[in-house]
C-alpha cells in the first residue's frame, strides 16, 4: 500500500507557479520508501529500484531529459519489442516517471504521453493512494447513455493525461481550457517531423489514434457539461489538419476579409467549406496561371476550367474525381465569394460572379417508385 504523501512532495507541488513546467527528481528516499512499501514480488521490486537508479544516473537533471529527443524519451517505439527498445533507460523508468508526475515533481508534455502510447495513469494513481475521480465520471457517462467500456477508456485516458500535463489531481479541477489544450496537442502531434517514428503516416495517425483521442475528449466534455463543470456546449469537432490558407498577397487580403465576415453569420462547418473552395481555386490558379495575383484578373474561362478539373482530376484520398455533391459545394462556395465581394464593393475583385451555381453539376435524379424511369 502507498504511504502518506511526504512533506517534500507537497512542497514540490506547491512551490511551482501554475502553468510553469515542473522538472525535478524527488528525494531518493521517498521513491525507495514507496517501492519497498508496495505489495509486489521481491524480484519486481528490486527491478524497479534498479531501473530508477540507472535512470537517475543517466539523467541527474530532469530538465536535460526533457530537452532530449522525443524518441529517446519515449524509449520504445511501436515496432520494437520490450527487450529491443532503442532507449531502454527511459522506457524502463516509466513507473518512476509516473510517480514523479503524480507526486507533483514534474508535469509532462502531451507529445511524450502520445508517443509513449499505453501508460496506465489511473492504476499508478491508485497505487499512490490518489483518486483522480475518473470513476465518478465513468458512472456519470454511463448514466448519460455511453457504453460502459467506452466510458471507462475515455475517462481514464483523458483524466490521466490532463493530470500529468497540468498537475491537477482531481477531475473536478478540469476546465474547458484543459480540454482545448489537449485537442490542440493532438493536432500539433500530427505535424511533428518525427511522427513517422510512431505512426506509419500522418493519415494513419489522424484516422486512427487521433480520432480515438478526440472522441475520448469529447465524451469528457459532454460529462463535464452535464454536471455543470464546463460552460461550452460540447460539439465534436476534429482539429483542422490543413495548412494555413496561402494566396498571393492581394488575393489573400480579399479572402481573409471575406471569410472573417462570413464567420460572423455562418456556422463553422459552413465557413470551412467556403474556405476549401477558395483554397482549391487558388491552388489551381497557382499551377495553371501563376501570373494571376488579383481576383480582379480572374475571368469566367479561369473559373470554368477549374470547375472542369474538379470533375476530372483524381483526389489524393480516393484516386477518383470528386463526386457531384462536393463539386457543387466547391463551385457554390467560389460563386458566393464573388457575389458577396461584388455586393459589398470590395476592391481587387471582378465586381460580378464569373461563375454561378448554374455552372455546377446537377445531382443524379433518383427513380420514384410511382414514376420509374423507362
VEXVORO-355044 format. One line per field, with one value per atom (N, C-alpha, C): residue number from 1; z, x, y. Coordinates in steps of 0.05 Angstrom, whole numbers, m for minus. Each point is the difference from the previous one (the first is absolute). Layout:
i	NUM; ... $
z	Z; ... $
x	X; ... $
y	Y; ... $
//
This chain:
i	1; 1; 1; 2; 2; 2; 3; 3; 3; 4; 4; 4; 5; 5; 5; 6; 6; 6; 7; 7; 7; 8; 8; 8; 9; 9; 9; 10; 10; 10; 11; 11; 11; 12; 12; 12; 13; 13; 13; 14; 14; 14; 15; 15; 15; 16; 16; 16; 17; 17; 17; 18; 18; 18; 19; 19; 19; 20; 20; 20; 21; 21; 21; 22; 22; 22; 23; 23; 23; 24; 24; 24; 25; 25; 25; 26; 26; 26; 27; 27; 27; 28; 28; 28; 29; 29; 29; 30; 30; 30; 31; 31; 31; 32; 32; 32; 33; 33; 33; 34; 34; 34; 35; 35; 35; 36; 36; 36; 37; 37; 37; 38; 38; 38; 39; 39; 39; 40; 40; 40; 41; 41; 41; 42; 42; 42; 43; 43; 43; 44; 44; 44; 45; 45; 45; 46; 46; 46; 47; 47; 47; 48; 48; 48; 49; 49; 49; 50; 50; 50; 51; 51; 51; 52; 52; 52; 53; 53; 53; 54; 54; 54; 55; 55; 55; 56; 56; 56; 57; 57; 57; 58; 58; 58; 59; 59; 59; 60; 60; 60; 61; 61; 61; 62; 62; 62; 63; 63; 63; 64; 64; 64; 65; 65; 65; 66; 66; 66; 67; 67; 67; 68; 68; 68; 69; 69; 69; 70; 70; 70; 71; 71; 71; 72; 72; 72; 73; 73; 73; 74; 74; 74; 75; 75; 75; 76; 76; 76; 77; 77; 77; 78; 78; 78; 79; 79; 79; 80; 80; 80; 81; 81; 81; 82; 82; 82; 83; 83; 83; 84; 84; 84; 85; 85; 85; 86; 86; 86; 87; 87; 87; 88; 88; 88; 89; 89; 89; 90; 90; 90; 91; 91; 91; 92; 92; 92; 93; 93; 93; 94; 94; 94; 95; 95; 95; 96; 96; 96; 97; 97; 97; 98; 98; 98; 99; 99; 99; 100; 100; 100; 101; 101; 101; 102; 102; 102; 103; 103; 103; 104; 104; 104; 105; 105; 105; 106; 106; 106; 107; 107; 107; 108; 108; 108; 109; 109; 109; 110; 110; 110; 111; 111; 111; 112; 112; 112; 113; 113; 113; 114; 114; 114; 115; 115; 115; 116; 116; 116; 117; 117; 117; 118; 118; 118; 119; 119; 119; 120; 120; 120; 121; 121; 121; 122; 122; 122; 123; 123; 123; 124; 124; 124; 125; 125; 125; 126; 126; 126; 127; 127; 127; 128; 128; 128; 129; 129; 129; 130; 130; 130; 131; 131; 131; 132; 132; 132; 133; 133; 133; 134; 134; 134; 135; 135; 135; 136; 136; 136; 137; 137; 137; 138; 138; 138; 139; 139; 139; 140; 140; 140; 141; 141; 141; 142; 142; 142; 143; 143; 143; 144; 144; 144; 145; 145; 145; 146; 146; 146; 147; 147; 147; 148; 148; 148; 149; 149; 149; 150; 150; 150; 151; 151; 151; 152; 152; 152; 153; 153; 153; 154; 154; 154; 155; 155; 155; 156; 156; 156; 157; 157; 157; 158; 158; 158; 159; 159; 159; 160; 160; 160; 161; 161; 161; 162; 162; 162; 163; 163; 163; 164; 164; 164; 165; 165; 165; 166; 166; 166; 167; 167; 167; 168; 168; 168; 169; 169; 169; 170; 170; 170; 171; 171; 171; 172; 172; 172; 173; 173; 173; 174; 174; 174; 175; 175; 175; 176; 176; 176; 177; 177; 177; 178; 178; 178; 179; 179; 179; 180; 180; 180; 181; 181; 181; 182; 182; 182; 183; 183; 183; 184; 184; 184; 185; 185; 185; 186; 186; 186; 187; 187; 187; 188; 188; 188; 189; 189; 189; 190; 190; 190; 191; 191; 191; 192; 192; 192; 193; 193; 193; 194; 194; 194; 195; 195; 195; 196; 196; 196; 197; 197; 197; 198; 198; 198; 199; 199; 199; 200; 200; 200; 201; 201; 201; 202; 202; 202; 203; 203; 203; 204; 204; 204; 205; 205; 205; 206; 206; 206; 207; 207; 207; 208; 208; 208; 209; 209; 209; 210; 210; 210; 211; 211; 211; 212; 212; 212; 213; 213; 213; 214; 214; 214; 215; 215; 215; 216; 216; 216; 217; 217; 217; 218; 218; 218; 219; 219; 219; 220; 220; 220; 221; 221; 221; 222; 222; 222; 223; 223; 223; 224; 224; 224; 225; 225; 225; 226; 226; 226; 227; 227; 227; 228; 228; 228; 229; 229; 229; 230; 230; 230; 231; 231; 231; 232; 232; 232; 233; 233; 233; 234; 234; 234; 235; 235; 235; 236; 236; 236; 237; 237; 237; 238; 238; 238; 239; 239; 239; 240; 240; 240; 241; 241; 241; 242; 242; 242; 243; 243; 243; 244; 244; 244; 245; 245; 245; 246; 246; 246; 247; 247; 247; 248; 248; 248; 249; 249; 249; 250; 250; 250; 251; 251; 251; 252; 252; 252; 253; 253; 253; 254; 254; 254; 255; 255; 255; 256; 256; 256; 257; 257; 257; 258; 258; 258; 259; 259; 259; 260; 260; 260; 261; 261; 261; 262; 262; 262; 263; 263; 263; 264; 264; 264; 265; 265; 265; 266; 266; 266; 267; 267; 267; 268; 268; 268; 269; 269; 269; 270; 270; 270; 271; 271; 271; 272; 272; 272; 273; 273; 273; 274; 274; 274; 275; 275; 275; 276; 276; 276; 277; 277; 277; 278; 278; 278; 279; 279; 279; 280; 280; 280; 281; 281; 281; 282; 282; 282; 283; 283; 283; 284; 284; 284; 285; 285; 285; 286; 286; 286; 287; 287; 287; 288; 288; 288; 289; 289; 289; 290; 290; 290; 291; 291; 291; 292; 292; 292; 293; 293; 293; 294; 294; 294; 295; 295; 295; 296; 296; 296; 297; 297; 297; 298; 298; 298; 299; 299; 299; 300; 300; 300; 301; 301; 301; 302; 302; 302; 303; 303; 303; 304; 304; 304; 305; 305; 305; 306; 306; 306; 307; 307; 307; 308; 308; 308; 309; 309; 309; 310; 310; 310; 311; 311; 311; 312; 312; 312; 313; 313; 313; 314; 314; 314; 315; 315; 315; 316; 316; 316; 317; 317; 317; 318; 318; 318; 319; 319; 319; 320; 320; 320; 321; 321; 321; 322; 322; 322; 323; 323; 323; 324; 324; 324; 325; 325; 325; 326; 326; 326; 327; 327; 327; 328; 328; 328; 329; 329; 329; 330; 330; 330; 331; 331; 331; 332; 332; 332; 333; 333; 333; 334; 334; 334; 335; 335; 335; 336; 336; 336; 337; 337; 337; 338; 338; 338; 339; 339; 339; 340; 340; 340; 341; 341; 341; 342; 342; 342; 343; 343; 343; 344; 344; 344; 345; 345; 345; 346; 346; 346; 347; 347; 347; 348; 348; 348; 349; 349; 349; 350; 350; 350; 351; 351; 351; 352; 352; 352; 353; 353; 353; 354; 354; 354; 355; 355; 355; 356; 356; 356; 357; 357; 357; 358; 358; 358; 359; 359; 359; 360; 360; 360; 361; 361; 361; 362; 362; 362; 363; 363; 363; 364; 364; 364; 365; 365; 365; 366; 366; 366; 367; 367; 367; 368; 368; 368; 369; 369; 369; 370; 370; 370; 371; 371; 371; 372; 372; 372; 373; 373; 373; 374; 374; 374 $
z	0; 0; 0; m13; m1; 27; 6; 25; m3; 21; m1; m18; m13; m17; 18; m6; 18; m2; 19; 0; m24; m8; m23; m25; m2; m24; m1; 24; 1; m7; 9; m6; m30; m12; m29; m15; 10; m14; 2; 24; 5; m8; m3; m4; m28; m19; m28; m8; m11; m8; m21; m1; m19; m28; m18; m28; m6; 21; m4; 2; m20; 1; 24; 12; 23; m10; 7; m11; 21; 19; 20; 10; 10; 13; 28; 10; 28; 17; 26; 17; m4; m2; m4; 22; 24; 23; m3; m13; m3; m19; m23; m19; 10; 13; 11; 21; 17; 20; m13; m21; m14; m12; m15; m13; 20; 21; 21; 15; m1; 14; m18; m25; m18; 4; m2; 3; m28; m8; m26; 4; m21; 2; 5; 18; 6; m24; m19; m24; m16; m2; m14; 16; 26; 17; m5; 1; m5; m28; m19; m27; m3; 13; m1; 13; 21; 14; m18; m13; m18; m24; m12; m23; 8; 24; 10; 3; 11; 5; m26; m19; m27; m13; 1; m12; 13; 26; 14; m5; m4; m6; m28; m19; m27; m3; 16; m2; 28; 10; 27; 1; m22; m1; m19; 11; m16; m24; 3; m22; m24; 4; m22; m14; 15; m12; m17; 10; m15; m26; 0; m23; m21; 7; m19; m21; m21; m22; 11; m13; 9; m3; m21; m3; 23; 9; 23; 26; 3; 25; 1; m23; m1; 5; m12; 6; m17; m3; m16; m21; m26; m22; m5; m14; m4; m14; m17; m15; 16; 24; 16; 22; 5; 23; 26; 22; 25; 5; m9; 5; m21; m20; m21; m2; 21; 1; m8; m16; m8; 23; 19; 23; 25; 9; 22; 27; 3; 25; 5; m21; 3; 2; m17; m1; 27; 11; 26; 23; m3; 22; 1; m17; m1; 27; 16; 26; 18; m1; 15; m11; m26; m13; 8; 0; 8; 30; 16; 28; 3; m15; 1; m9; m21; m9; 20; 11; 18; 28; 7; 25; m3; m25; m4; m5; m6; m5; m29; m19; m28; m11; m22; m17; m28; m13; m25; m24; m21; m26; m12; m15; m12; m21; m13; m20; 12; 24; 12; 6; 10; 7; m25; m22; m25; m12; 2; m11; 16; 26; 17; m3; m9; m5; 26; 6; 23; 26; 15; 27; 18; 20; 17; 24; m6; 20; 24; m7; 21; 20; m10; 17; 18; m13; 16; 22; m6; 20; 23; m7; 21; 18; m11; 16; 19; m8; 17; 19; 0; 17; m9; m26; m12; m16; 5; m14; m20; m25; m21; m6; 11; m4; m28; m14; m26; 3; 23; 4; 2; 12; 1; m27; m17; m28; m16; 5; m14; 6; 26; 8; m12; m1; m12; m30; m13; m29; m6; 15; m4; 4; 21; 5; m23; m15; m23; m25; 2; m23; m14; 10; m13; 7; m18; 5; 23; 20; 23; m8; m19; m8; m13; m17; m13; 20; 19; 21; 17; 7; 16; m14; m26; m15; m3; m6; m4; 25; 22; 25; 11; m1; 11; m18; m26; m18; 3; 0; 1; 27; 21; 26; 7; m6; 7; m15; m25; m15; 6; 5; 8; 28; 17; 26; m2; m16; m3; m14; m16; m15; 17; 16; 15; 30; 11; 28; 18; m12; 16; 9; 22; 11; 4; m13; 3; m25; m10; m25; 4; 25; 5; m6; m5; m7; m30; m16; m29; m11; m18; m12; m30; m12; m30; m12; 13; m10; 0; 20; 0; m24; m5; m23; m26; m3; m25; m4; 21; m2; m9; 11; m8; m29; m9; m29; m18; 8; m16; 0; 22; 1; m19; m3; m20; m28; m6; m27; m4; 20; m3; m3; 13; m2; m29; m14; m28; m18; 9; m16; 8; 18; 9; m22; m2; m19; 6; 25; 7; 3; m11; 2; m12; m21; m13; 19; 21; 19; 16; 2; 17; m16; m25; m16; m29; m16; m27; m18; 6; m16; 16; m9; 14; m3; m23; m5; 19; 4; 18; 28; 9; 26; 3; m20; 1; 0; m16; m3; 22; 15; 21; 27; 11; 27; 5; m18; 5; 1; m18; 0; 26; 10; 25; 24; 1; 22; 0; m24; m1; 10; m7; 10; 31; 11; 29; 12; m11; 11; m3; m22; m3; 21; 6; 20; 27; 6; 25; 2; m22; m1; 4; m12; 3; 29; 13; 28; 18; m5; 17; m6; m24; m7; 15; 1; 13; 30; 11; 30; 6; m21; 5; 5; m7; 6; m22; m25; m22; m13; m11; m11; m29; m15; m29; m8; m18; m10; m16; 7; m14; m29; m17; m29; m9; m11; m8; m26; 2; m23; m2; m23; m5; m3; 10; m4; m30; m7; m29; m6; m18; m7; m23; m13; m24; 7; m19; 5; m4; 9; m3; m29; m5; m27; m8; m23; m10; m30; m6; m27; m5; m26; m5; 18; 9; 21; m5; m24; m6; 2; m10; 2; 29; 14; 28; 17; m5; 15; m5; m25; m6; 13; m3; 12; 30; 13; 29; 10; m14; 7; m4; m22; m6; 20; 5; 18; 29; 8; 26; 2; m22; 0; 1; m14; 0; 27; 15; 26; 20; m6; 18; m2; m22; m4; m6; m10; m8; 21; m1; 18; m8; 20; m7; m23; 0; m22; m27; m1; m26; m9; 19; m6; m9; 12; m8; m29; m9; m28; m19; 9; m16; m3; 21; m1; m18; 1; m17; m29; m7; m28; m9; 17; m6; m2; 18; 0; m25; m8; m24; m25; m2; m23; m1; 23; 1; m8; 9; m7; m30; m12; m28; m16; 8; m13; 1; 24; 3; m19; m6; m18; m29; m7; m28; m11; 17; m9; 23; 7; 23; m2; m24; m3; 12; 6; 13; 29; 8; 28; 13; m15; 10; m10; 17; m9; m23; m1; m21; m28; m2; m26; m6; 18; m5; m19; m20; m20; 2; m15; 0; m11; m19; m11; 22; 17; 22; 17; 7; 18; m12; m25; m13; m3; m6; m3; 27; 22; 27; 6; m6; 5; m15; m25; m16; 13; 11; 13; 24; 13; 23; m8; m25; m10; m11; m4; m14; 17; 17; 15; 23; 2; 22; 27; 21; 26; 13; 19; 14; 16; 12; 19; m14; m21; m13; m27; m12; m27; m22; 8; m19; 1; m21; 1; 22; 7; 19; m10; 18; m7; m5; m11; m7; 25; 23; 23; 8; 1; 8; m21; m25; m21; 2; 6; 4; 23; 22; 23; m8; m15; m8; m18; m20; m19; 13; 17; 13; 20; 13; 19; m14; m23; m15; m11; m10; m10; 22; 24; 23; 6; m2; 6; m21; m25; m21; 3; 7; 3; 24; 23; 24; m4; m11; m3; m19; m20; m18; 14; 15; 14; 21; 13; 22; m10; m26; m14; 9; 1; 6; m24; 5; m22; m6; m23; m9; m5; m9; m7; m27; m14; m26; 2; 22; 2; m10; m7; m8; 5; m4; 4; m27; m6; m25; 0; 22; 1; 19; m7; 16; 6; 15; 7; m25; m21; m24; m14; 7; m12; 15; 22; 16; m12; 5; m11; 13; m14; 11; 14; 23; 14; m16; 1; m14; 10; m18; 8; 10; 23; 10; m11; m5; m10; 21; m7; 18; m3; 22; m2; m15; m1; m15; m29; m5; m28; m7; m3; m7; m28; m3; m27; m19; m25; m19; m5 $
x	17; m17; 17; m11; 16; 0; 22; 1; m11; 1; m9; 19; m12; 17; 18; 25; 19; m1; 11; 2; 15; 21; 16; m17; m17; m17; m20; m12; m18; 13; 25; 15; 5; 7; 5; m25; m23; m25; m7; 5; m9; 20; 25; 21; 1; m12; 1; m25; 3; m23; m16; m27; m17; 9; 0; 6; 30; 17; 29; 7; 14; 7; 17; m6; 16; 18; 26; 19; 22; m6; 20; m4; 22; m2; m11; m11; m8; 24; 0; 21; 0; 23; 2; m14; 2; m12; m30; m12; m29; m9; 14; m8; 6; 23; 7; m20; m9; m20; m26; m8; m24; 2; 21; 3; 2; 16; 3; m26; m18; m25; m21; 6; m20; m1; m24; m4; 4; 25; 7; 22; 5; 21; 27; 16; 26; 18; m1; 16; m9; m26; m10; 7; m1; 6; 30; 17; 29; 5; m15; 2; m8; m21; m9; 20; 12; 21; 24; 8; 23; m4; m24; m6; m1; m9; m1; 29; 17; 28; 15; m5; 13; m9; m27; m10; 11; 0; 10; 30; 15; 28; 4; m17; 2; m11; m20; m12; m2; 23; m1; m17; m5; m17; m24; m24; m23; m3; 9; m2; 15; 23; 15; m15; m14; m17; m22; m13; m21; 11; 25; 12; 9; 0; 9; m22; 7; m19; m24; m23; m23; 4; 14; 5; 16; 20; 16; m16; m17; m16; m22; m12; m19; 13; 23; 17; m6; m25; m7; m21; 7; m18; m20; m22; m21; 10; 20; 10; 19; 8; 20; m12; 13; m8; 11; m11; 9; 30; 11; 28; 18; m11; 16; m5; m9; m6; 25; m3; 23; 14; m17; 11; m12; 10; m13; 0; 19; 2; m26; m9; m25; m24; 0; m23; m4; 22; m2; m6; 4; m4; m29; m18; m27; m14; 2; m13; 10; 26; 11; m10; m1; m10; m29; m16; m28; m2; 18; 1; 7; 20; 7; m23; m15; m22; m22; m8; m22; 6; 26; 8; 6; m2; 3; 28; 19; 27; 5; m16; 3; m28; m2; m24; 9; m14; 8; m12; 15; m10; m18; m21; m18; 15; 20; 14; 12; 11; 12; m22; m23; m22; m11; m3; m10; 20; 25; 20; 3; m3; 3; m23; m23; m22; m14; 3; m14; 15; m10; 10; m25; 1; m23; 1; m8; 2; m19; m25; m19; 9; 12; 10; 23; 18; 22; m10; m20; m12; m12; m14; m13; 22; 22; 22; 12; m3; 11; m21; m24; m21; m13; 3; m12; m25; m22; m25; m4; 5; m3; m30; m17; m29; m9; 15; m9; m24; m1; m22; m27; 0; m25; m9; 19; m7; m10; 11; m9; m29; m7; m27; m19; 8; m17; m3; 22; m1; m20; 2; m19; m29; m4; m27; m10; 18; m8; m4; 6; m5; 24; 24; 24; 5; 12; 7; 20; m3; 18; 29; 6; 28; 11; m16; 9; 4; m18; 2; 25; 6; 23; 26; 2; 24; 3; m22; 1; 8; m13; 5; 28; 8; 27; 22; m4; 20; 2; m23; 1; 8; m12; 6; 29; 10; 28; 20; m5; 19; m2; m24; m3; 13; m3; 13; 30; 12; 29; 11; m17; 9; m3; m21; m6; 8; 2; 6; m25; m24; m24; m3; m14; m3; m29; m18; m28; m15; m18; m14; m18; m7; m15; 14; 26; 15; 3; m10; 4; m18; 10; m14; m2; m16; m1; 28; 16; 27; 17; m2; 15; m7; m26; m9; 10; m3; 9; 30; 15; 29; 7; m14; 5; m7; m22; m8; 21; 10; 21; 25; 6; 24; m2; m25; m4; 7; m10; 5; 30; 13; 29; 16; m8; 15; 0; m21; m1; 19; 11; 18; 29; 6; 27; 17; 25; 18; 6; m2; 6; m25; m22; m25; 3; 16; 4; 12; 13; 12; m22; m24; m21; m24; m4; m22; 9; m12; 9; m2; m21; m4; m17; m1; m17; m30; m7; m27; m8; 19; m5; m5; 16; m3; m27; m7; m24; m25; 0; m24; m1; 22; 0; 2; 24; 4; m13; 5; m10; m31; m12; m30; m10; 13; m8; 4; 23; 5; m19; m7; m19; m28; m7; m25; 0; 23; 3; m5; 13; m1; m29; m13; m28; m18; 4; m16; 4; 25; 6; m14; 1; m13; m30; m12; m29; m7; 15; m6; 4; 22; 5; m21; m10; m21; m25; m7; m25; 1; 24; 2; 4; 1; 3; 28; 20; 28; 12; m9; 10; m24; 4; m22; m5; 21; m2; m18; m19; m17; 18; 1; 18; m8; 20; m4; 25; m4; 23; 11; 22; 13; 28; 6; 27; 19; 24; 19; 5; 6; 6; 28; 3; 27; 12; m16; 10; 20; 18; 19; m16; 12; m14; m5; m22; m6; 21; 13; 21; m5; m4; m6; 19; 1; 14; m11; 17; m9; m26; m5; m25; m24; 3; m21; m4; 22; m2; m16; 5; m14; m30; m8; m28; m13; 14; m11; m2; 21; m1; m23; m4; m21; m27; m4; m26; m6; 19; m4; m6; 14; m6; m28; m10; m28; m20; 6; m18; m1; 22; 1; m19; m7; m18; m29; m7; m27; m3; 21; m2; 11; m10; 10; 28; 17; 28; 3; m18; 2; m5; m18; m5; 24; 12; 24; 23; 2; 20; m3; m24; m5; 6; m7; 7; 30; 14; 29; 13; m10; 10; m4; m23; m4; 20; 5; 19; 28; 6; 27; 5; m19; 3; 2; m15; 1; 27; 10; 26; 23; m2; 20; 0; m24; m2; 12; m7; 12; 30; 11; 29; 14; m14; 12; m4; m24; m7; 3; 0; 4; 12; 25; 13; 3; m5; 2; m24; m21; m23; 6; 0; 6; m23; m21; m23; m26; m20; m25; m12; 8; m11; 8; 21; 10; m12; m16; m12; m23; 0; m21; m18; m22; m18; 14; 18; 14; 17; 12; 15; m18; m23; m18; m11; m8; m11; 21; 25; 22; 5; m1; 3; m23; m24; m23; 2; 10; 4; 21; 21; 21; m10; m20; m12; m13; m10; m14; 19; 26; 18; 24; 10; 25; m5; 15; m4; 9; m15; 8; 20; 15; 22; m12; m23; m11; m11; m16; m14; 12; 15; 11; m21; m24; m21; m8; m12; m9; m21; m4; m21; m27; m18; m28; m15; m25; m16; m6; m6; m6; 23; 24; 24; 6; m3; 5; m19; m25; m20; 8; 10; 9; 23; 19; 24; m9; m15; m8; m18; m19; m18; 16; 20; 16; 15; 13; 15; m19; m23; m21; m9; m4; m8; 20; 26; 20; m2; m2; m2; m25; m23; m25; 2; 10; 2; 19; 24; 20; m9; m17; m11; m21; m18; m21; 11; 22; 12; 21; 3; 17; 29; 10; 29; 16; 25; 19; 15; 13; 16; m18; m24; m18; m13; m12; m12; m24; m14; m24; m25; 2; m22; 8; m17; 6; 6; 26; 7; m8; m9; m10; m24; m21; m24; m8; m21; m10; m10; m7; m9; 22; 25; 23; 7; m13; 5; m15; 10; m14; m27; m17; m26; 2; m15; 0; m16; 10; m15; m28; m19; m28; m4; m14; m7; m26; m2; m25; m22; m23; m23; m14; m9; m15; m26; m11; m24; 5; 24; 6; 28; 5; 26; 8; 26; 10; m4; m7; m4; 26 $
y	m24; 24; 25; 22; 24; 14; 13; 14; 28; 17; 27; 16; 20; 18; 16; 0; 13; 30; 14; 29; 10; m16; 9; m1; m20; m2; 23; 7; 22; 26; 3; 24; 3; m23; 0; 8; m8; 6; 30; 11; 27; 21; m8; 21; 10; m14; 8; 15; 24; 15; m15; 5; m14; 7; m20; 3; m3; 0; m3; m29; m11; m28; m7; m23; m9; m22; 2; m19; m5; m19; m6; m28; m12; m26; 3; m21; m1; m9; 3; m11; m31; m11; m29; m16; 10; m14; m2; 20; 0; m22; m2; m20; m28; m4; m26; m9; 19; m7; m9; 14; m8; m28; m5; m26; m22; 4; m21; m5; 19; m4; m12; m5; m12; m30; m11; m29; m13; m2; m11; m21; m16; m21; 13; m12; 12; 5; m19; 4; 25; 4; 24; 25; m2; 23; 9; m20; 6; 11; m11; 10; 29; 8; 28; 18; m9; 17; 2; m22; 0; 19; m2; 17; 29; 6; 28; 11; m16; 9; 3; m17; 2; 26; 5; 24; 25; 1; 24; 5; m22; 3; 11; m9; 9; 29; 7; 27; 12; 10; 12; 25; 13; 23; m6; 1; m6; 19; 25; 19; m10; m14; m11; m22; m16; m22; 12; 21; 13; 13; 7; 13; m20; m26; m21; m4; m15; m5; m16; 3; m15; m30; m9; m28; m11; 15; m10; 1; 19; 2; m22; m6; m21; m27; m4; m24; m23; m8; m23; 8; m4; 7; m22; 5; m20; m25; 2; m23; m17; 9; m13; m18; m22; m17; 12; m9; 11; m4; m23; m6; 14; 11; 13; 30; 12; 29; 16; 20; 16; 14; 10; 14; m11; m23; m15; 16; 18; 14; 16; 15; 15; m18; m21; m18; m14; m10; m15; 18; 26; 19; 11; m10; 11; m1; m22; 1; 23; 5; 22; 27; 2; 25; 6; m21; 4; 9; m12; 7; 30; 9; 29; 18; m9; 17; 1; m23; m1; 12; 1; 12; 30; 10; 29; 9; m18; 9; 8; m11; 7; 3; 15; 1; m8; m18; m11; 15; 1; 10; m22; 9; m20; m17; 11; m15; m26; 2; m24; m20; 9; m18; m13; 16; m11; m20; 6; m18; m26; 3; m24; m19; 9; m18; m9; m25; m11; 6; 20; 5; 0; m16; m5; 20; 24; 21; m5; m10; m4; m22; m21; m21; 10; 16; 11; 19; 16; 18; m16; m21; m17; m12; m9; m11; 21; 25; 22; 11; m12; 10; 25; 6; 24; m8; 13; m4; 23; m5; 20; 5; m17; 3; m8; m15; m10; m18; m15; m18; 14; 24; 15; 8; 8; 8; m23; m24; m24; m5; 1; m4; 20; 25; 21; m4; m9; m4; m23; m21; m23; 9; 17; 10; 17; 12; 16; m17; m26; m18; m10; 7; m10; m30; m14; m28; m1; m18; m1; m3; m17; m4; 25; 13; 25; 22; 2; 20; m4; m25; m6; 8; m8; 7; 30; 14; 29; 15; m6; 16; m6; m25; m6; 13; m1; 11; 30; 14; 29; 11; m10; 11; m5; m24; m7; 18; 5; 16; 30; 10; 28; 4; m20; 2; 1; m17; 0; 25; 12; 25; 25; 0; 25; m1; m24; m3; m2; 3; m3; m29; m4; m27; m9; 14; m7; 9; m17; 7; 25; 6; 24; 26; m1; 24; 5; m19; 3; 22; 16; 22; m3; 18; 1; 4; 17; 6; m25; m17; m25; m17; m2; m17; 12; 26; 13; m3; 2; m4; m28; m20; m28; m4; 11; m2; 13; 23; 13; m17; m13; m17; m23; m11; m22; 10; 24; 12; 4; 11; 7; m26; m21; m25; m10; 5; m9; 15; 22; 17; m4; m18; m5; m12; 8; m12; m29; m8; m28; m17; 9; m15; m28; m3; m26; m21; 10; m19; m14; 12; m11; m10; 11; m9; m2; m18; m4; 25; 16; 25; 19; 25; 19; m8; m11; m8; m23; m19; m22; 10; 20; 12; 14; 16; 16; m18; m21; m17; m21; m4; m20; 12; 3; 9; 27; 19; 27; 1; m15; m1; m11; m21; m13; 19; 14; 19; 23; 10; 22; m9; m25; m11; m2; m9; m1; 28; 20; 27; 11; m7; 9; m12; m26; m13; 14; 6; 14; 27; 15; 26; m2; m21; m4; m5; m17; m6; 25; 14; 24; 21; 2; 19; m6; m25; m9; 3; m1; 4; 29; 18; 28; 9; m16; 7; 16; m3; 16; 14; 23; 16; m5; m8; m2; m23; 5; m22; m19; m25; m19; m4; 3; m6; m15; m23; m16; 11; 15; 11; m11; m11; m10; 23; m1; 22; 3; 25; 5; m9; m19; m10; 16; 17; 13; 22; 6; 23; 26; 23; 25; 7; 15; 9; 20; m6; 18; 6; 26; 9; 24; 9; 25; 22; 19; 19; 14; 9; 15; m19; m24; m19; m9; m3; m9; 21; 26; 21; m2; m4; m2; m25; m23; m25; 2; 11; 2; 18; 23; 19; m13; m14; m12; m23; m17; m22; 10; 21; 12; 10; 12; 9; m23; m21; m23; m14; 1; m13; 14; 25; 14; m11; m12; m9; m30; m13; m28; m19; m24; m21; m7; m8; m7; m20; m20; m20; 12; 20; 14; 16; 15; 16; m19; m23; m19; m8; m5; m7; 23; 24; 24; 3; m3; 2; m21; m24; m21; 7; 12; 8; 21; 20; 21; m12; m18; m12; m16; m17; m17; 17; 21; 18; 14; 9; 13; m19; m26; m19; m5; m1; m5; 23; 25; 23; 1; m7; 1; m20; m21; m21; 7; 10; 3; 29; 20; 27; 17; m6; 13; 30; 11; 30; 14; m14; 12; 5; 25; 6; 17; 4; 15; m13; m2; m10; 17; 25; 17; m10; m16; m10; m28; m11; m26; 3; m19; 1; m24; 1; m23; m25; 4; m23; m14; 16; m12; m17; 11; m14; m25; 1; m24; m22; 8; m20; m13; 16; m12; m19; 8; m17; m26; 1; m24; m18; 12; m16; m15; 11; m14; m26; m1; m24; m20; 8; m17; m9; 18; m6; m19; m22; m19; 13; m6; 11; m18; 11; m15; m23; 5; m20; m24; 4; m23; m7; 17; m5; 5; 10; 6; 29; 11; 28; 4; 25; 7; m7; m8; m6; 25; m2; 24; 18; m12; 16; 18; m11; 15; 21; m6; 20; 23; m6; 21; 18; m11; 16; 18; m11; 16; 23; m6; 21; 21; m9; 18; 18; m11; 15; 23; m7; 21; 21; m9; 19; 18; m11; 17; 22; m7; 20; 23; m7; 21; 17; m13; 15; 19; m10; 16; 24; m6; 22; 21; m8; 20; 17; m14; 15; 18; m9; 16; 20; 1; 19; m2; m24; m4; 9; 8; 5; m25; 0; m23; m25; 4; m22; 6; m20; 6; 19; 0; 17; m14; m25; m17; m29; m19; m28; m14; m5; m13; m30; m10; m28; 0; m15; 0; m29; m3; m26; m15; 15; m13; m15; 7; m14; m26; m5; m24; m24; m24; m24; m4; m14; m6; m27; m2; m25; m21; m25; m21; m3; m3; m4; m28; m2; m26; m9; m26; m11; 2; 9; 0; m27; m12; m25; 3; 25; 4; 6; 12; 8; m10; m25; m10; 9; 3; 7; m24; 6; m23; m14 $
//
